[in-house]
Amino acid sequence: MSKKSSVRLSKLKSVGMKISLSIIASSLFFVIFMGVASYQISKNVMQTKVTDASLQTIVQAEQKLDFVYQLYQKLSLQLVMDAPLQQQVGKASNLKKDSREYNENMSILEATLSAYLYSNEGIQSMELFTSNGDIIQTKSSLMSEKNYADQDWFKAIVAKDGEPLWLSTRPKDNRNTTPVISVGSLIHQANSNEYYIALFDISLDIVKNQLASIQMGDSGAIQVVDGAGLVVYSQDSTQMGAASGYPIREESKGKKSDSFVSADGTKQIVLSKSEATGWFTVGIIPIHDLTKDMEVIYNLTLIVSLCALVLAAGVGYLVARMIGKPLGHIRNLMEDGAGGDLRIRVQTKSKDEIGQLGSSLDAMMRQITELFKQTTHSSEEVLQTAAELSVSSKHTAAAASEIAAAINEISGGASGLAAQAERGNELTMQIGQQITSVVQANEVMGIAAEEMESSSRTGTRYMEELIAKTSMTEEMTRSMVEKVDKLKDSTLSIRKVLDILSQMTKQTNILSLNATIEAARAGEAGKGFMVVADEIRKLADQSRKSIETVGHITETIQNEVIDTVAVLSEAYPIYQEQIQSVKEADLLFKQVQGRTVSFREQLGSVSQTVLKLEASQGVLSDTMMSVGAVSEQSLANSEQVASLSSDQLSISKGLVQLSDKLEKLSVALQDSLSKFKV
């Protein structure tokens, strides 16, 4: 896998894909949100309206039932006003059973009760009870003959003291086989403290007839429920007398009418409380029936969401092509630039922010390319100068080696000359006795003088060459210092350009941060631009890292150039001292040569006047002493020149090492620059 492919972002992480997904998500979210909100609002409105309409229907049904209930409650008022009936009931309570008066009274009572029964077809039976709870058995009564004073319903009627009491379930002793409800009332007898109890059994058909035409939705139901939660009437006869499956809330029991949702959330409950009976007429409507017409909105929402998804995908694709592709191209070019290819150019014609980014990148790469070319040219000059300096240093070292060898020879000759001078002094003392030895000694001294003169001429020639080469080395070192100073100035120019590029990168980063802030202020509309601003900031960070890398390389070059300048600055005074030392050595060689010539002339004079040796023995002795002194001085001068030659040789070797180091630094610089392509 190539480096480019290993660092390339996946499609899901690209800016274009993120913007596309943002457009798709925002568009789809907006459509779905509006559709669902419209569906829920319409559903709630429809549910509220239908619930209100159903509640009004239940209230109207309850009002009809109250009208019917009140008709039967008026029967108790008729009984209070019916004096003959009260007399008949009183006689039935006081007469003996099976007596003629009792039977006649019961016949009249039954006729009166039959008139009540036939006047209202809803009454199934009618029972009369004494205040003690004994039933007054008549043909209209379907209850067993017994005492009912201990029955709860009887006690409740007595406690009402004349107000009607509605019973949702018939007493267990009632033999009526049809579903009935009962209403009982305490009837006070006129002009007496006595009272009796009247109980009417009313057919549930009166409730059914009022509720039969009412429909609670497609599958709803209607119930009449008493205060204890027992079903008085239901369209499903199996539910009557049992507890209602949808109990009434405590807060609803104190209201005239109310509506609420069942505990399982599937039914809408509407109810109205009867003023006559205290019972509740309850409508049970499935919520699905209330909102089934809203399914059209839900289906339309799905269709519109699908269309919005397709449209958003198309728009997202276009945005990805317009933004993601140019950014990907710039990213790939910057990766190539990070790899060392300075030939990259975006060459975009776009005028937007991406186009401006590409133009800025092209300008930056052109500046870096020019800087690289200048650095490369400077490094080549440094390398060439280092090579020339290395050659000159090697020549200087070789010449210094030769000078050292010649000076050693001179020193050896001077040592021999001193020995010969001492021997000549001894021979002078013995001149009278060994004249022949003096002549031989003069010949040896002449040969030695010639050798000394030859060595002096050779040393003088070597010193002249050394002076010339040292001067050349000095000039080359001075030139190298000037060129290295120019190279240091070039590296400083590079640093200035890098500082400008760093400032540009910081400004780009600040610009991206400002764009991010403005995008955040724009809210949802600026999320896409926020992503673009973030990518621009990342590109600015990458540019900053690349500039820092070039800065580190340039700083390394600058440090190495500074080190080279320091080394050359240290070497230049040494060369000047070397030139001075060589000049002094040349002067000494010339002095030695002059004295050697004088020595040869003296030896000639000695040879010519050897016959006059005795006469001039004193003069010869003085001359030999002078020769010894000169020889010793020549030996000292030779040793001094040898020491200076050794120093010059060490300096030459150091100069060679410095030249090699400079050459290595130049090669390392070129290796670093060779990574870039222009």
C-alpha positions in Angstrom: 0.0 0.0 0.0 1.4 3.4 -1.0 1.9 6.2 1.5 -0.8 8.3 -0.3 -3.4 5.5 0.0 -2.4 4.7 3.6 -3.2 8.2 4.8 -6.2 8.9 2.6 -9.4 9.4 4.4 -12.3 7.0 3.9 -15.3 8.3 2.0 -17.4 8.3 5.1 -14.9 10.7 6.7 -14.5 13.1 3.8 -15.9 16.7 4.0 -18.1 16.1 1.0 -19.7 13.0 2.4 -20.2 14.7 5.8 -21.9 17.7 4.1 -24.0 15.3 2.0 -25.1 13.3 5.0 -25.8 16.5 6.8 -28.0 17.7 4.0 -29.8 14.4 3.7 -30.2 14.1 7.5 -31.5 17.7 7.9 -33.9 17.5 4.9 -35.2 14.1 6.0 -35.5 15.2 9.6 -37.4 18.3 8.6 -39.8 16.4 6.3 -40.3 13.6 8.8 -40.6 16.0 11.7 -43.2 18.1 9.9 -45.1 15.0 8.7 -45.1 13.4 12.1 -45.9 16.7 13.8 -48.8 17.3 11.3 -50.0 13.7 11.9 -49.8 14.0 15.6 -51.5 17.5 15.7 -54.2 16.3 13.3 -54.6 13.2 15.3 -54.9 15.1 18.5 -57.3 17.6 17.0 -59.4 14.9 15.5 -59.4 12.9 18.7 -60.3 16.1 20.7 -63.1 17.0 18.3 -64.5 13.5 18.1 -64.2 13.2 21.9 -66.0 16.5 22.4 -68.8 15.4 19.9 -69.1 12.1 21.6 -69.2 13.8 25.0 -72.0 16.0 23.8 -73.8 12.9 22.5 -73.4 11.2 25.9 -74.6 14.3 27.7 -77.7 14.5 25.5 -78.3 10.8 26.0 -78.0 11.3 29.7 -80.4 14.2 29.6 -83.0 12.0 27.8 -82.4 9.3 30.4 -82.8 11.8 33.2 -86.1 12.8 31.6 -87.3 9.2 31.7 -85.9 8.7 35.3 -87.8 11.8 36.4 -91.0 10.5 35.0 -90.8 7.5 37.2 -89.7 9.6 40.2 -93.0 11.6 39.8 -94.9 8.3 40.5 -93.7 8.6 44.1 -95.2 12.1 44.2 -98.4 10.8 42.8 -98.5 8.2 45.5 -98.1 10.9 48.1 -101.1 12.8 46.6 -103.2 9.6 46.2 -105.2 9.6 49.4 -107.3 6.5 48.5 -104.2 4.5 47.9 -102.8 5.5 51.2 -106.0 4.5 53.0 -105.9 1.2 51.2 -102.3 0.5 52.1 -103.1 1.5 55.8 -106.0 -0.9 55.9 -104.0 -3.7 54.4 -101.5 -3.2 57.2 -104.1 -3.2 59.9 -106.7 -5.7 58.7 -106.5 -9.4 59.4 -105.5 -11.4 56.4 -108.1 -13.8 55.0 -110.9 -11.6 56.3 -113.6 -10.2 54.0 -112.6 -6.6 54.6 -109.0 -7.5 53.9 -109.8 -9.3 50.6 -112.1 -6.4 49.5 -109.4 -3.9 50.3 -106.8 -5.9 48.5 -109.0 -6.1 45.4 -109.4 -2.3 45.4 -105.6 -1.9 46.1 -104.7 -4.2 43.2 -107.0 -2.3 40.9 -105.3 1.0 41.9 -101.9 -0.5 41.4 -102.9 -2.0 38.0 -103.9 1.5 36.9 -100.4 2.7 37.7 -98.9 -0.3 35.9 -101.0 0.1 32.8 -100.4 3.8 32.7 -96.7 3.2 32.1 -95.6 0.2 30.2 -92.1 0.5 31.5 -93.1 -0.6 35.0 -92.7 -4.4 35.3 -93.9 -4.8 38.9 -94.7 -2.7 42.0 -94.1 -3.7 45.6 -95.4 -2.1 48.8 -93.9 -2.6 52.2 -95.0 -1.6 55.7 -92.7 0.5 57.9 -91.7 -2.8 59.6 -90.4 -4.3 56.4 -93.3 -6.7 55.7 -94.4 -6.9 52.1 -98.0 -6.2 51.2 -98.5 -9.0 48.8 -100.4 -8.0 45.6 -100.7 -9.4 42.2 -98.4 -6.7 40.8 -95.6 -7.8 43.2 -93.0 -10.4 42.1 -91.2 -10.6 45.4 -91.6 -13.3 48.0 -93.7 -12.7 51.0 -91.2 -12.1 53.9 -89.8 -9.3 56.0 -87.2 -7.1 54.3 -86.4 -4.7 57.2 -82.8 -6.0 57.4 -82.1 -5.6 53.7 -79.5 -2.8 52.8 -81.6 -1.4 50.0 -84.7 -1.2 52.4 -82.6 0.7 55.0 -81.3 3.0 52.3 -84.9 3.9 51.1 -85.9 4.6 54.7 -82.9 6.8 55.2 -83.8 8.9 52.1 -87.0 9.9 54.0 -89.2 10.5 50.9 -86.6 11.1 48.3 -86.5 8.5 45.5 -83.7 5.9 45.6 -82.6 4.1 42.5 -81.3 0.5 42.7 -79.0 -0.6 39.9 -79.7 -4.3 40.6 -83.0 -5.9 41.6 -83.2 -7.5 45.1 -82.3 -11.1 45.1 -85.8 -12.2 46.2 -87.4 -10.5 43.1 -88.7 -13.2 40.7 -88.7 -10.9 37.7 -86.9 -12.6 34.9 -86.3 -9.6 32.7 -83.6 -7.1 33.3 -84.9 -4.3 35.5 -83.9 -1.4 37.5 -85.7 -0.3 40.6 -86.7 3.0 42.2 -88.0 3.1 45.8 -89.5 5.8 47.9 -90.8 6.3 51.4 -94.4 7.5 51.3 -95.8 9.4 54.3 -99.5 8.9 55.0 -101.5 12.0 55.3 -102.6 13.1 58.8 -100.5 10.4 60.3 -96.9 9.5 61.3 -97.2 6.2 59.5 -95.4 5.5 56.3 -95.0 2.7 53.8 -92.4 1.9 51.1 -93.2 1.7 47.4 -90.8 0.0 45.0 -91.1 0.1 41.3 -89.3 -2.4 39.0 -88.7 -0.7 35.7 -87.6 -2.5 32.5 -84.1 -1.8 31.2 -85.8 -1.3 27.8 -86.4 2.3 28.7 -82.6 2.7 28.8 -82.0 0.6 25.8 -84.5 2.5 23.7 -82.7 5.8 24.6 -79.2 4.5 23.8 -79.9 2.1 20.9 -79.5 4.8 18.2 -76.2 6.1 19.6 -73.0 4.7 18.1 -69.6 5.3 19.6 -67.3 5.0 16.6 -67.2 1.8 14.5 -66.6 -0.6 17.4 -67.4 1.5 20.5 -69.8 0.7 23.3 -72.2 2.5 25.7 -72.7 1.5 29.4 -74.7 2.8 32.3 -72.5 2.4 35.5 -73.6 3.1 39.0 -71.5 4.8 41.6 -69.9 1.5 42.8 -68.6 0.8 39.3 -71.2 -2.0 38.5 -72.7 -2.1 35.0 -76.4 -1.2 35.1 -76.8 -1.5 31.3 -74.6 -2.6 28.5 -75.1 -3.5 24.9 -73.4 -6.7 25.9 -75.9 -8.3 28.3 -73.1 -10.5 29.8 -71.5 -7.5 31.3 -74.6 -6.3 33.3 -74.2 -6.6 37.0 -70.5 -7.1 36.8 -67.7 -4.6 37.4 -67.0 -2.3 34.5 -63.8 -3.0 32.6 -63.1 0.7 32.4 -63.5 2.1 36.0 -64.4 5.7 36.5 -61.7 7.9 37.9 -62.3 9.4 41.3 -61.8 13.0 40.0 -64.4 12.3 37.3 -67.1 11.1 39.7 -67.5 14.6 41.1 -68.0 16.2 37.6 -71.2 16.5 35.6 -69.4 15.3 32.5 -65.8 14.3 31.7 -63.5 12.5 29.3 -60.3 10.6 29.7 -58.2 7.8 28.2 -58.3 4.3 29.6 -55.5 3.0 31.6 -54.3 0.8 28.7 -54.3 3.8 26.4 -56.5 2.2 23.7 -59.9 3.6 24.6 -61.3 7.1 24.9 -63.8 7.3 27.8 -66.6 9.9 27.8 -69.2 10.1 30.6 -72.1 12.1 31.9 -73.5 11.9 35.4 -77.3 11.6 35.9 -78.8 14.2 38.3 -81.7 11.9 39.0 -80.0 8.6 39.7 -76.3 9.5 40.2 -75.4 6.9 37.6 -72.9 7.5 34.8 -73.7 7.1 31.1 -70.3 6.0 29.7 -69.2 6.0 26.1 -66.3 3.7 25.2 -64.6 4.6 21.9 -61.5 2.9 20.5 -58.8 5.5 19.8 -58.1 3.8 16.5 -61.7 4.7 15.4 -61.1 8.3 16.2 -57.9 8.6 14.2 -58.3 6.1 11.4 -58.9 9.0 8.9 -55.5 10.4 9.8 -53.7 7.4 8.3 -53.8 9.3 5.0 -51.5 11.9 6.5 -49.2 9.2 7.8 -48.9 7.5 4.4 -48.4 10.9 2.7 -45.6 11.6 5.2 -43.9 8.4 4.2 -44.1 9.2 0.5 -42.9 12.7 1.0 -40.0 11.5 3.2 -38.9 9.1 0.5 -39.0 11.8 -2.1 -37.1 14.1 0.2 -34.5 11.4 0.7 -34.0 11.0 -3.0 -33.8 14.8 -3.6 -31.5 15.3 -0.6 -29.3 12.5 -1.9 -29.0 14.2 -5.2 -28.2 17.6 -3.7 -25.7 16.0 -1.3 -24.0 14.3 -4.3 -23.7 17.6 -6.1 -22.3 19.3 -3.0 -19.9 16.4 -2.4 -18.7 16.9 -6.0 -18.4 20.7 -5.6 -16.6 20.6 -2.3 -15.2 17.2 -1.5 -13.5 16.6 -4.9 -11.5 19.9 -4.9 -10.5 19.5 -1.2 -9.5 15.9 -1.9 -7.3 17.1 -4.9 -5.7 19.8 -2.7 -5.1 17.2 0.1 -3.4 14.8 -2.4 -1.2 17.6 -3.7 -0.2 18.6 -0.2 0.7 15.0 0.6 2.9 15.0 -2.5 4.4 18.3 -1.3 5.0 16.7 2.2 6.8 13.9 0.3 9.3 16.4 -1.2 7.6 17.2 -4.6 7.8 21.0 -4.9 6.4 20.9 -8.4 2.8 20.5 -7.3 0.3 23.2 -8.4 -3.5 23.4 -7.9 -4.1 25.7 -10.8 -7.7 26.3 -9.9 -9.9 28.9 -11.5 -12.5 28.9 -8.8 -13.1 32.2 -6.9 -14.6 30.7 -3.7 -12.7 29.9 -0.5 -11.5 26.6 -1.9 -10.1 28.4 -5.0 -8.4 30.9 -2.7 -6.9 28.1 -0.7 -5.6 26.5 -3.9 -4.1 29.9 -5.0 -2.5 30.4 -1.6 -1.0 26.9 -1.8 0.4 27.6 -5.3 2.0 30.8 -4.1 3.5 29.1 -1.1 5.0 26.3 -3.2 6.4 28.8 -5.7 8.1 30.7 -2.8 9.5 27.4 -1.3 10.7 26.3 -4.8 12.7 29.6 -5.3 14.1 29.2 -1.8 15.1 25.6 -2.5 16.8 26.6 -5.7 18.8 29.3 -4.0 19.7 27.0 -1.2 20.8 24.3 -3.6 23.0 26.8 -5.5 24.6 28.0 -2.3 25.2 24.4 -1.2 26.9 23.6 -4.5 29.2 26.6 -4.1 30.0 25.6 -0.6 30.8 22.1 -1.8 33.0 23.4 -4.6 34.8 25.7 -2.2 35.3 22.9 0.3 36.8 20.7 -2.4 39.2 23.5 -3.4 40.1 24.1 0.2 40.7 20.4 0.7 43.1 20.2 -2.3 45.0 23.3 -1.1 45.2 21.9 2.5 46.6 18.6 1.2 49.2 20.5 -0.9 50.1 22.6 2.1 50.5 19.5 4.3 52.7 17.8 1.7 54.9 21.0 1.4 55.1 21.2 5.2 56.3 17.6 5.4 59.0 18.3 2.8 60.1 21.5 4.7 60.3 19.5 7.9 62.5 16.9 6.2 64.8 19.5 4.7 65.1 21.3 8.0 66.0 18.0 9.7 68.8 17.7 7.1 69.9 21.2 7.8 69.9 20.5 11.5 72.0 17.4 10.9 74.4 19.4 8.8 74.7 22.1 11.4 75.4 19.5 14.0 78.2 18.1 11.8 79.5 21.6 11.2 79.8 22.2 14.9 81.6 18.9 15.4 84.0 19.8 12.6 84.5 23.2 14.1 85.5 21.6 17.4 87.8 19.3 15.5 89.3 22.2 13.6 90.0 23.9 16.9 91.8 20.9 18.1 93.7 20.6 14.8 94.7 24.2 15.0 96.2 23.5 18.4 98.1 20.7 16.8 98.7 22.5 13.4 102.3 22.6 13.8 102.6 18.9 14.2 99.9 17.7 11.8 99.7 20.1 8.9 98.7 17.3 6.6 95.7 16.6 8.8 94.8 20.3 8.7 94.8 20.2 4.9 92.5 17.2 4.9 90.3 18.8 7.5 90.1 21.9 5.3 89.0 19.8 2.3 86.3 18.0 4.5 85.2 21.4 5.7 85.0 22.7 2.2 82.8 19.8 1.1 80.6 20.3 4.2 80.3 24.0 3.4 79.2 23.2 -0.2 76.6 20.7 1.2 75.5 23.3 3.6 75.2 25.9 0.9 73.3 23.5 -1.3 71.0 22.6 1.6 70.5 26.3 2.3 69.6 27.0 -1.3 67.1 24.1 -1.3 65.6 25.3 2.0 65.3 28.8 0.6 63.5 27.5 -2.5 61.2 25.4 -0.4 60.4 28.3 1.9 59.6 30.5 -1.1 57.2 27.8 -2.4 55.7 27.5 1.1 55.2 31.2 1.3 53.4 31.3 -2.1 51.2 28.3 -1.2 50.4 29.7 2.3 49.4 33.0 0.7 47.2 31.1 -1.8 45.7 29.2 1.1 45.1 32.4 3.0 43.3 33.9 -0.1 41.2 30.7 -0.5 40.3 30.8 3.2 39.3 34.4 3.0 37.1 33.7 -0.1 35.6 30.7 1.7 34.7 32.9 4.7 33.0 35.4 2.4 31.0 32.7 0.6 30.0 31.0 3.8 28.9 34.4 5.2 26.7 34.8 2.0 25.3 31.4 2.6 24.5 32.3 6.2 22.7 35.4 4.9 20.8 33.2 2.5 19.7 30.9 5.3 18.6 34.0 7.2 16.5 35.0 4.2 15.0 31.5 4.2 14.1 32.0 7.8 12.4 35.3 7.0 10.3 33.6 4.2 9.4 30.8 6.6 8.3 33.4 9.2 6.1 35.0 6.6 4.6 31.6 5.7 4.1 30.8 9.4 2.2 34.1 9.8 0.1 33.3 6.7 -0.7 29.9 8.3 -1.6 31.5 11.6 -3.9 34.0 9.7 -5.5 31.1 7.9 -6.0 29.3 11.2 -7.6 32.4 12.7 -9.7 32.8 9.6 -11.0 29.2 9.9 -11.7 29.8 13.6 -13.7 32.9 12.8 -15.6 31.0 10.1 -16.4 28.2 12.7 -17.7 30.9 15.1 -19.9 32.5 12.4 -21.1 29.0 11.3 -22.0 28.2 14.9 -24.0 31.5 15.2 -25.8 30.5 12.0 -27.2 27.4 13.7 -28.4 24.6 11.5 -27.8 26.6 8.3 -24.1 26.9 9.2 -23.3 23.3 10.0 -22.0 22.6 6.5 -19.8 25.7 6.5 -18.5 24.7 9.9 -17.3 21.4 8.5 -15.5 23.3 5.6 -14.0 25.7 8.1 -12.7 22.8 10.2 -11.1 21.2 7.1 -9.4 24.6 6.3 -8.1 24.7 9.8 -6.7 21.2 9.4 -5.0 22.2 6.1 -3.5 25.2 7.8 -2.2 22.9 10.6 -0.6 20.7 7.9 0.9 23.7 6.2 2.3 24.8 9.6 3.8 21.4 10.2 5.4 21.4 6.7 6.8 24.9 7.3 8.2 23.8 10.7 9.9 20.9 9.0 11.5 23.2 6.4 12.4 25.6 9.2 14.2 22.8 11.1 16.1 21.8 8.0 17.0 25.4 7.3 18.0 25.9 11.0 20.3 22.8 10.7 21.9 24.3 7.6 22.3 27.6 9.3 23.9 26.1 12.4 26.3 24.1 10.2 27.2 27.2 8.2 27.8 29.1 11.4 30.1 26.3 12.7 32.0 26.5 9.4 32.4 30.2 9.6 33.7 29.8 13.2 36.2 27.1 12.1 37.4 29.2 9.1 37.6 32.3 11.3 39.8 30.3 13.7 42.0 29.0 10.9 42.5 32.3 9.2 44.8 33.8 12.0 46.7 30.6 12.1 47.4 30.9 8.3 48.6 34.5 8.9 50.9 33.3 11.7 52.1 30.5 9.5 53.0 33.0 6.7 55.0 35.1 9.2 56.8 32.0 10.6 57.7 30.9 7.1 59.0 34.3 6.2 61.2 34.3 9.3 62.4 30.8 8.4 63.2 32.0 4.8 65.3 34.9 6.3 67.2 32.4 8.5 67.9 30.2 5.5 69.3 33.2 3.6 71.5 34.1 6.5 72.7 30.5 6.7 73.4 30.6 3.0 75.3 33.9 3.2 77.4 32.6 6.1 78.0 29.4 4.4 79.5 31.3 1.4 81.6 33.3 3.7 82.7 30.0 5.3 83.8 28.7 2.0 85.8 31.8 1.3 87.5 31.5 4.6 88.3 27.9 3.9 89.9 29.0 0.5 91.9 31.5 2.3 93.1 28.8 4.8 94.1 26.5 1.9 96.1 29.3 0.2 97.8 30.3 3.4 98.4 26.8 4.7 102.1 27.3 4.2 101.8 30.4 6.3 99.9 28.4 8.9 102.4 28.9 11.6 102.5 32.6 11.1 98.8 33.0 11.1 98.1 30.2 13.6 96.6 32.7 16.0 94.4 34.1 13.3 93.3 30.6 12.3 92.5 29.8 15.9 90.3 32.9 16.1 88.7 32.0 12.8 87.9 28.5 13.9 86.4 29.7 17.1 84.2 32.0 15.0 83.2 29.1 12.8 82.3 27.1 15.9 80.1 29.9 17.2 78.5 30.3 13.8 77.9 26.5 13.6 76.3 26.5 17.0 74.1 29.5 16.0 73.2 27.7 12.8 72.3 24.6 14.8 70.1 26.6 17.1 68.5 28.3 14.1 67.9 25.0 12.4 66.3 23.5 15.5 64.0 26.6 15.7 63.0 26.3 12.0 62.4 22.5 12.6 60.1 23.3 15.5 58.2 25.9 13.3 58.0 23.4 10.5 56.4 20.8 12.9 53.8 23.4 14.0 53.1 24.2 10.4 52.7 20.5 9.6 50.2 20.2 12.5 48.3 23.2 11.3 48.2 21.8 7.8 46.8 18.6 9.0 44.1 20.4 11.0 43.3 22.5 7.9 42.8 19.2 6.0 40.5 17.9 8.7 38.5 21.1 8.6 38.3 20.9 4.8 37.0 17.3 5.1 34.5 18.3 7.7 33.3 21.2 5.5 33.0 18.8 2.5 31.0 16.3 4.6 28.6 19.1 5.7 28.2 20.2 2.1 27.4 16.6 1.0 24.9 16.2 3.9 23.2 19.5 2.9 22.9 18.3 -0.7 21.5 15.0 0.5 18.9 16.8 2.5 18.0 19.0 -0.5 17.9 16.0 -2.9 14.7 14.9 -1.2 12.9 17.7 -2.9 11.8 17.8 -6.5 11.6 21.0 -8.5 
